[in-house]
Amino acid sequence: MYQYTPFDREFVKSRALQYRDQLERNLNGTLADDDFRPLRLQNGWYIQRYAPMLRVAVPYGELSSKQVRTLAKIAREYDRPQEELFAQAQTKQSAIDAMNPSLPGIKPVTSPALTQGYAHFTTRQNVQFNWIKLSDSADVMDLLARVDMHGIQTSGNCIRNITSDELAGVAIDEIADPRPFGEILRQWSSLHPEFAFLPRKFKIAISGSKEDRAATAWHDVGLFLEKNTEGQLGFKVMVGGGMGRTPITGSVIQEFLPWSQIINYLEAIVRVYNRFGRRDNIYKARIKILVKAEMEKFTQEVQEEFERILRDDQAPHTITQEELDRVRACFVPPQNPPATLKPLVPEDLKSQRRYQQWLAHNVAPHQNPNLRAVTLSFKRLGLAPGDALPEQLERAADLMDKYSGAEARVTHSQNLLLPWVHAQDLESLYVEAQALGLAQGNIGLLSDMIACPGGDYCALANARSIPLANAITERFQDLDELEDLGAIDLHISGCINSCGHHHSGHIGILGVDKDGQEWYQVTLGGSDGSDLSGKAKPGKVVGPSFSAHEVLGVIESVLSHYVSARTPKESFIACLERLGFEAFKAAANEARYVRAQEPTVI
C-alpha cells in the first residue's frame, strides 16, 4: 500500500497540532462555537444526535495493521459514552417509544457496541466513531497522525475521500490497477484552494475492472479505466451521479480520455460546477442537478474549459509516465511471511458445510493463482452492520499480519477484506476468523446488508436503521436458507440523504417520518452496477410507506413470491426483471396488514 512521504507525514502532524490549538481556544472561550464549527468539520468532527462523530478518511479503502490497531485503541479508550449521554439517549428513546407503541426497539444504551466502544465501517470506505468527547478530540487526532491517518476532507463542500474497488490490484477481471491513480488524485484534490468551498460536497469513485464493485455510477464523478482498440489505457468519465432526494446515475461525458489528462479534465469539470452550481438551494446544489438540467451546455462548458487548460495553462496537471511509475512502485504486492503457530484445524473441516459456504461466498479468486482475497464479515446479530469492537479490530490486525501482508481493505458493503491470503492458509484463517465471529459465509447474501447508523445516532434521521437491520438478521440467520435465496442486496437508510444507499438495493428501505412516528418506504429493483444486470439504477417505490411492524412481513412476502416464481438458478434481480415490478409490488402490499396483530419484531 502507499507509504506517506516525509512531506505527507509532516503535513498531517502539523494539521493535528493546529487543531489542538483551535480546540483549546474553543474550550477556554476565546474561539466561539460558530467560528470553531467550520474548523472541526474540516477535520472530520461532526456533532450528531447525542455526541460528536469523527469520520476518518481511508483513501481507496486501504488500511495497514498498524492503523487498524490504532483504530482499536481509539475505540477502546475514547469511544465511550458518558452517563449523562446515556440518560439523554434513554429519554429520547422513551419519547420515540411513546409515539410508536408497537416498536419498543433496541435502545442505544443497551447496545453491546456502545458499552464497549466501537469503530464503524462506512459505505464510502471511511471509518467513523460516534461517542468521542470533543475535549478528547485533539488527542485522537494525534493518535491518527502517528499512523498517517486524519479526517481531512471527510466533511464540507469539497472533494471527499476518493473510493475504489476493494479488489483493486488483485481482481481477475482487472484492466488496470486504479489505486495509483486514486493516490495521484488524492494528492491533487487535498486542500485544493479553488475547490475548498464548492456548492456542495463532491465524491469521486474509480474502478479498473470489468465489474463495477465501487458503485461508480452513483458518484458525482465516476472513472472507469479502459483500453481502446489500440490497447492504450484511458478513462471513461461519468458525471452527475448521486442518491438523496433525486437519485440519478451518472452520464458518460467522455468515452475515452488518455490517462495522462485525467487531472486536467477533472479540473475542468469541477471548475464548471463551481461556476454554475446552485448555491441558493441546498437540495439543488449537487452537480447531478446541474447535469440533469443542462447536460449539453455542461458538456460544452467542460470541453471548452479543458481546451483552455491545455492551451493557456499548458496542461499543468498532466501526469507523466515517470510520476505514474513512481506511485505504482508504492503498490507492489507485500511479501507474506509463512504462517506460524497455526490453530488446530479439525480433520473434517474440508467436508463441513459451513466451511464450504465460506469458501463459496467469502473467498474470491486472485490474479496470483496461489493467493486468494478473503472477506471478514462484520454482519452479525446484535451489532449494527459495519460495527467493529476493539478486540475484533486488534485480532483482525493480527490476521492481517499473519495472512495478508499486514494489509486490508474497507469494502463498500461495510466489511473488511484481506487481499493477500495464501490458498494453503484458508483453513487456518477460517478457524481463527470463526473464533472472532467474523467467518459468516454470507457475503453477497441477504444478511450482508448495508445500513446507516440511522436515528439511534444521526440527528438527520427520520427513523432507526439498526433495530430493523437486527430484526432482519434475526429472521434470516439460517445460512442454508440465505444460500437458497442467493445474491440479494438489501440496503437501509434512516433518511433521504441515503447514507445506507437504499436506492441501489435490490430491496431498499428508507425511514420516513409520519407525525413523529417511524415508517419505512420500500423500493425494489435497484442496483449499484455490480450484479448480473451490470447497470446501476434506482429501485422503484412500492406504494405508500409501511409501519415499522409491517416491514419484515413485506420482505418475507417479496422473497416468498420470488422463491415460488423463479426458474432454476435464477437470481432475485433477474426474476424481478423477468416478471416485472408490478408482480413483486403486489406481493409486498399483500403483507401490509398481515402482521398487525402479531408481536412486534423490533
N, C-alpha and C positions, 0 to 999 in steps of 0.2 A: 504494500500500500504506500501511498505518497508520504514522504517524510518532510516535515517542515524544515525550511532553511533557517539559518540564524536570524534573518530578517523577519520571517514569519513568526518565529518564536518570540522575538523581542517585541514585535508589534502587539501580539496577544497579551503578553505580560504587562506592557505599558497601558493597554486598554483596561485591564483589570485594576491597575493602580489608579487610573483616572476615575474609574467607577467607585473605588473605595473613598476617594476624596469627595465625590459627589454625594455618596450615601451619608458620610459623616456630616456634611453640611446640611443635608436634609433632616437628619435626625436631631441635630442641635438647633434647628430652626432658622438657619441662615440661608437655606435654599428652599423656597416654597414648594409645596406638593405639585402645584401646576407646572412649575419650572422643572422639577425633577422628573415628572412623568415621561416626557419625551426622551430623557437621558436613560432612564431604566428600560424603556421599551426598546431603545436601540441596542440594548444588551440582552434582550430576551426576557425581561421581567414584566409580567402582567399582574394585575390584581383580579382574581377570579371571585367566585361566589363567597368563599369563606377565607381565603388566604392567597398569598402570592403564588403565581405559577411561573416556573422557569422553563423556557424552551431552549434546549441545547442543539446546536447545529451539528449534523453529521453529514458532511458533503458526500454525495452519491452513495451514502449508506455504509461506508467502511469504518470499522472500529478495530482497534488493537486490543489485546487482552489487558494491557496496562490501562487503557482508557475505560474498559468495562469494569475493572476493579475500582477505579476512581468513582464511576457512577454508583457502584455498590456502596462505597464509603459515604457518598453524599446521601444516598437513600437511608442508610442505617443511622447516620449521625445528625442529619439535618432535616430530613423529610418526615418530621414527627409533629402531628397536630397537638396544639396546646389544649388544656382543659376548657378554656373559655371558648375556643373554636369548636370543640366537641359540643358544648352547650348550644352554641349558635346553630350548628348543624341539626341538633336534635329538635330545637324549637322550630326551625324552618321545615324540617321533615314532618313534624306534627301538624303544621298548618296545611301541608300538601295532603297528608293522610285524611284530614278533616274534610277536604274537598273531594277526596277520592276514597270513599269508604270501602270500596271493593279492591283497593290497591294499597295494602299496607307496605309493600315494597321491602327492599333491603336497605336499612338505614345506613348512611355513610359511617356513623360512629361504630357500627358493628362489623364493618368490612375487615377481613383479615389483613388486607393490604395496608389499611390505614393504621392499624395498631402496630405495624412493624416498619412502616416506611416502604416506599417502592419507587421504581422508575417506570415510565410508560413509553412504549414504542408507538410512534405515530405513523400514519399512512404516508407521510412525506419524508420518511427516513430520519426523523428527528427523535430526540428523547426529551420527555417532559417530567417535571416534578411538581406536585400540587400543594405541598404543605410546608415549604421552607419559609421561615420567618424572614421578613425583609431585613431585620437587623443582622442576620447571618449571611445575607446575600453576597457581600464582598468576600467573605471567607470562602464561599462556594466558588466564586469567580477565580480566586487564587488557585484553588484545587484544580479547576478545569484548565487553567492556563499552564499548569505544570505538566499536563499531558496533551498539550496542543489542542485544547478544546475551548469553546466560547459560545456565546449566544448572539453574536453579531449578525444582524440582518435576518433574524428569525421573527421579527415583528416589523411593523411600519410599512409605509408605501414605498418600498424599494424592491430590488431584485432579491428574492428569498433564496433559501438553500436549494441548490441545484440537485435534482434527483436523477436516478438511473435504474437500470435493471439490476436486481440483486445477483443475477448470474453473470454480470459483466466480467469479461476476461476468462470465463470458464464454459460458457454456454456452447453447446454443439451446433446451434443454428446461428452463431455469431458471424457477422460480416466483418466487423472491426470492433476492437475494444473501445467503448465510449468513455472510459474513466480518464484517460489522459486529456481528452477534450473537455470533460467535466471539470477537471482541475484547472485547465487553462481558462475556462470561462469563470470559474470561481475567483481566480486571481484578478481577472478583468473587472468583474462586477462588484467586488468587495469595496465598499466605500466610494463607489463611482460618484464624483461630485455632481454630475448632471442628473443622475438617476436616484438621488437620495430622497427626493420628495416628489414621487410620481403621483398621478391622480389616484392610484390605488395600488395595492400590493401586486407583485408581478412574479409569476412562477414559471420556471423552465425545467423541462424534463428531456433527457437524451437517451436514446436507445440505439444499440448497434446490432440487434438481432432481427431475424425474420419475424419472430413472435414478439408482440409488444407487451412486455411484462412490467412496464413502468407507467401505465395509464397515460401515455404520452399525449394522446389526442385531447385529453381533458385539461391541458395546461395552457397558460397564456401563450407560450411558445413551445412547440414540440419539435424535436430534432431527431431525424432518423438517418443514421449512417447507411449509405447505399453505394453500390458500384454501378457505373454506367456501362454501356455496351463495349467501351474501350478498356474496361477494367479499372478506370480511375475512381478514386474514393471521393465522395462528396456527401452533402446533406440534402434530404428532402425537408423543407421547412413548413411547418403548420403554425398557424396563428389564430388566436381568438377562441381557444377552448376554455371551459370553466363550468363550475356547477352553481351552487347558490340558487337564487330565485329564478334565474334564467339559465337552465342547463343547455349548453351548446358545445358540440365537439369542434375542434379546430378545422380550419380550411387551409388547403395547400396554397401557399403563396409563392413557393419556389420549388419546382420539381427536382432540380439538381443544381446545387451550389458547390463549387470547389471548396474542399475543407479549409484551405488556407484563408478564405474570405469570410468565414463564419462570424468572427467578431465584428468585422466591418459591417456585415449585413445586419447583425443583431443591433449594433449601434444605430443603424438607420431605422429599424423597427421601433426601438424604444424612444428615439428622438421624436418620431412622428406621433407615437402615443402620448408622449409628454406634451407635445404641442397641441394636439386636437382632443385628447381625452377629456371627458367631462369632470369638472371639479365642483359643480353646483349641486350634484345629487349623488350621494354615496352609493345608491343602489344602481346607478347607471355609469359608474366610474371605471369599471373594468374594461380592458381592451376588447373583450368579446362583444360589448355593446357597440363600440365604435366600428368594429369589423363587420358586424351584422348589418348595421345601418348604412355603412359606406364602403363596402368591400372593394368596389372598383376604384374609387377615389383613394382609399387607403393603400391599395397595392401600387397605384401610380405614384403616390407621395413617397412610399418606401423606396421604390426603384429610383426616383429622382434624387432622393437623399443619399442612397447608396452610390449612385454615379458621381454625385458631388464629393462624397468622401474619397472615392477612388481618384477623382480628378484634382480637386482643390486641396484636400488634406493629404493627398499622396498615400492613401491607404495605410494609415498609421498603425492599424492593428492587424495587419497581415501576419499570419502565423507562418514562420519559416520551417523548413524541414528540420533544421538544426534544433529549433525550440521544441518541435513535436518529439524528436528523438530524445531530447534531454528529459522531457516529462515522462515519456514512455518508459525510460530506463528506471523510473521510480516505481513501476508497476510489474516488475519481474516476479514470477511465482516464488513464494517463500520455500525455503528448504525445511521440510518437515523432519523433525528428529524421529527416530524409531520409537514407537510407543513402548513404554516400560511400565512395570507394576500393573499389568493389565488385570482387570477384575476377573473373578472366576466366571466363566461362561458356561451355562448349562449345556450338557451334551446334546440335548434335544432342541436347542434354540432354533436351529435352521428349520425344523419342522413345525415350530409353534406358529399358529395363525396370526397372532398379533405382531410377531416379528416380520412375517411376510407382508402384512399390511403396511407396516412401517417402511419396509423396503420399497413397496409399490408407490407410496404416496409422499414420503418424506425424503427419499433419496433420488437425486437427479443425475443423469449421465454427465460426463465431463469431457472437455477437449483432450485431456490426458487420459487414455484408456485405463490407466492404473489408479485414477482418482475418482472421487465422487463429491457431489455437493449435497450436504445434509442439512435439512431444516429442523431446528428445535422448535416445537410447538408451544407457544405461550397462550394457548386457548384451553382453559381448564375450569372446571366448576368451582365457583366461589370467588374467582378473581375476574376482573374486567379483562376483555381481550387486549393483549399487549402489555399487561402489567407484569413486572418482574421484581420479585422480592430480593433483598440484598444477598441472601445466601445463594439464591439461584444465579444471580449475576456473578458472584465470586466463583461458584462451581462451574458456570458456563465459561468463565475466563480460563479455568483450569483445563476444560475440554478444548478450548481454542489452542492453548499452549501444547497440549498433548497430541491433538489430532489434526489441527488446521493451521499450522504455521503461525499461531498467535493472531489470526485474523478472523473476523466475522463480518456479516452484513446485516443491517436492519432491513427488513423486507417491507414492501408496500402493504402487505397483509398483516403487519404488526407481529412478525416473528423474527427469529434470529437464525441466519444461515451460516453454516461452516463450509467455505468453498474449496478447501484443500485436503479432504479426508482420503487416506489410502483405503482402497477397496478391502484390503485384508483386515482393516481395523473396524469395519462396520459392526461386527458382533460386539466387540468390546465397548464401542461408543454407545450402542443401543442400551447395553446393560447399565452404563453409568448415567445416561440421559433418563432412563426409566426410573432410576432411584431418585432423580430430581423432579420427576413428574413432567418431564419435557419430551417424552417419547411417544405421545399420542400420534398414531398413524392417521391423522385426519387432514393433512394439508390438501387444500383444494376442495374439501368436502364441506357439508353444511355447517358443522360446528367450528370450522376455521373462519369464523365470521369477522368482519370489520365492524368496529363500533367506536364512536367518540365517547368522551367522559360524560357527556350529557348533563342533565340537571343536578346530578349529585355534586358537581363541581363548578360547571360553567354558568356564569351569570347570564349568558345569552340564550341558554337552552329553554325550550318550552316544555320539555318532558325528559324523563330519565331514560338513559340507554342501558346502563349497567344491569338493573334488575331484569329488564326484558331479555338482555343477552344471556343472563344466568338462567332464566326460565326456559329459554330455547335450548340452551346447553344441557339443562337437566332433563328435558324431554327427549332430546336426541343424543343420549350417551352411548347407545348400542352401536359399536363400530361396524358390526355386520350390517345393520340397517342403514347406516350412513354410506357404507360402501355400495350397498344395493341402490341407493338413491343416486350415487355418482356425483360428478362435479357440479356443485351449486355454490354460487357466490351470494352470500347474504350480508347486506350492509345496513347499519343502523346509524341514523343521525338524530341528535336531540333537538335540532333546529334547522332552519332553512339554509344556514351557512354551509351545510353539507360536509362537515369535517369527517363524518363517517362514510362519505361517498355513496349515499343511498341511491343517487341517480344511476350509478353504474352497476348496481347489484342485479343479478338475475331476479332476486327478490330484494326489494328495498323497503326500508321502514323509516318514516320521518315523524318525529314527535311534533305535535301541534297543540296549541292551547285553545280550549273552549271554555270561556268564562272561568278560568282558573283551574280547570280540570285537564288532566293529561289524556290526549287522544293520539292516535297514530294513523298516518296515511300510508298505504301500501302501494308500491309500484312493482310491475313485473316486466321482465324482458330487457333490462338494462345490460350494458356490457362495458368493460374497461378496455376492450380490444384484444384481450389475451385468450378468449375462448374460441370455440370452433367456428363461430361466425366471423371472427377476425376483424370485426368492425366495431368501434366504440360508438355507443348510442345511449340516450337516456331511456329509462323504463317508462311505461305508461301507468297512469294513476288508476287504481281500482276504486272508482266511485267515491262516496263520502268516506271520511275517516272512521276508524274503528275505536271503540273504547278499549281501555287497557286490557280488560279481561277477555276481549274477543280476539286479540291479535294472534295468540298461539293457535287457536282454533282455525283461524284463517290460513295460517301456514300449513297446518295439518291437512286442511281441506284441499289446498292447492297441490300439495305433494301427493295426496291420495289420488287426485284426478290424474296427475302425471303418471303415477305407477299403473293405473288402470288403462291408460290410453297409449302408453309408449310402445314402440316397436322394440325388438331385441337390440340391446346395447345402445339405444337411443338416449342421448343426454337430455337433461331438463330443458336447456335452452333450445336445442334442436326440436324437441317435441312441441314446445311453446310456439316456435316459429312455424312449424308444420300445421298445427291445429288452429293457430290464430289466438290473439289476445282475448277475444270475447269469451271463448270457452273456459279459459282459466279465470277470467273475471267473474263469470257466473259461479264457478266453484268457490271462489273466495267469498262472494256475497251470500252463498248458502250457509256459511258458518257465522254470519253476522250475529245471530241471536242464540246460537246453539249452546254457548257456554254461559248464558246469562244466569242460570240457576246453579251453576257449578261453583265449587270453592275457587277462590282466587288463586292464580298461579304465580303472581309476582307481588 
